[in-house]
Amino acid sequence: MISRIWRITLGGAIASTVSALLLSRIRTGSYGPGVNCTAHWVHGNRSAKIDRLNASYSLSGVATNAAVVFFWGWFYDKAFGRSPTFVRALSATAAIGPVSYLVDYNATPKRFTPGWELVFSRRDMAAIYLSMVIGMFWGAFCRSPVCNKLESSRA
């Protein structure tokens, strides 16, 4: 059985990465900058200017995003408790996006921010955080045939 924390992480990481890729394509004409910019802690701000998807920039950007989603997913999972009510789940979902944004951009050293500000407007960044939260919520309550199949194959 895939634990809830991993489903939360997978849902949030996929949703935010896809959102960053699509917004990057719309804003820059290329998919690369939207995920490459997250690797700025490794490669510096030039990572946001790399237009193509590639192993060095893109994989480190996607891996960094997934690791950070796991970090926020841990708090999200703990806020749920063992058997969350709908109100509790909704409250945790509504809180995690703004809290993660505030910490990511106000309490984190510039070198370790998500780097999305190098490519996206605040509105675009809000859309990425929103997609992350929706993906995390979906992961927490995933009861689709895909999730059930994944869980039964592990048993």
N, C-alpha and C positions, 0 to 999 in steps of 0.2 A: 504494500500500500504506500502510495506517495503521500508523505506527510503534508499537512496543510501549509506549512511554511514554504515548502518547495513549490507547491501549486501557486501560492501567492507570488513567490519570486518569479516563476516562469510566466505567469499571466502579466505581471507588471513589467518585466523586462521585455517581453515580446511586444506588448502594446506601446511602450514608450519608444522602443527602437523603431518599430514600424512608423510611428507618428513622426519621429525625427527624420527618418528616411524620406517620407512623403513630403513633409514640410520643406526639407532641404531641396528636394527636386522642384517644388513650386517656387521657392524663394531664390535659389541659385542656379537652377537648371541642371543640377547634378545631385546625385544621391550622397556622394562622399562627405561633404562638409558636416552634415547633420550628425553623423556618427563619429567621424574622425576628430571633431572638436573635443569630444569627451576624453581623448587621449592627450590633451594638452598638458596634463601633469607629467607625462613621460616625454613628449616630443616638443613641448613649448607651444606657443600660440600659432606657429606656422601650421600646426595640424588642421586648423580650421580652414586653411587655404588649399588643402589637398582635395582636388575635385573628384578623383577616382576612389572607388572602394579598393582597398588593398590590405594585404595581410598585416603589415606592421601597424598602420594607423587604425584601420577599421576594426580589426580583431581586438586590439587593445582598447578601443573605444567601446565596443559592444561588451567586452568582458568587464570593463570598469563600470559600465552602466548596470550590468547584471549584479555585480558585487554590491553596488550601492542600493539597488532595489532589494537585495537580500537583507542588507542592514536595516532599511526602513520596514521591510516585511516582517522582521523579527518583532519590532515594536507593534506593528499592526496586528500580528498574530497574538501577541500578549494582551493587547487591548480587547481582543475578542473574547478571551477566556475559553473555557472548554465547550460551552454550549451557548453561543451568542444569540441574543434575541435580535429581532429585526432592527429595533431602535438602537441597540448597542452597536450593531454592525454598521448601520447608517451613520451613527455618530463618529465611529472610528474612521470610516471612509471619508467623511466630510472633513475630519481634522488632519489626516495624514498628509494630504497634498499641501495645504498651506504651511503646516509645521515643517515638512521636509524642505520646501522652498526657502522659508525663513532661515533655517539652519544652514542649508546648502550655500546660500548667498549672503548671509549676514554673520554667521558664527564660524564659518570655515575659511581658512586662508585662501586667498585668490588662486593660488596654484592648484588647490584641490577642489575647486568648484566644479560643477558639471561641464563647464565650458560652453554651454549652449548660448550664452550671451555673446560669444564671438561670432555667431552665425544668425541667431534669431532675435526677433523683437520680444518684448515682455509678453505680448499677447500669444505669440507662438510658443514661448516657454510655458505659459499657463496651459496651453493646449497639450503640451507634452506631459506636464505633471498630471493633468486631468486624465489623459489616456493611461498613464501609469496607475493611477488610483482605480480607475475602472477595471483595468487588467488585474490588479491585485484583488479587487472585490470579486471578480469573476473566478479567479483562482481559488479564493477562499471557499466559495460556494459551488465550485465546479461539480456538476452532476451530469454532465453531458456524456453521450456514449463514448466519446474519445477518452475522457477522464476515467470512466468506468473500465474501459478496455485496458488503459495503462495500469490501473490499480489491480485488475484481475491478473494481468500478465506477470506482475511482481509477486503475487501470492504463491 
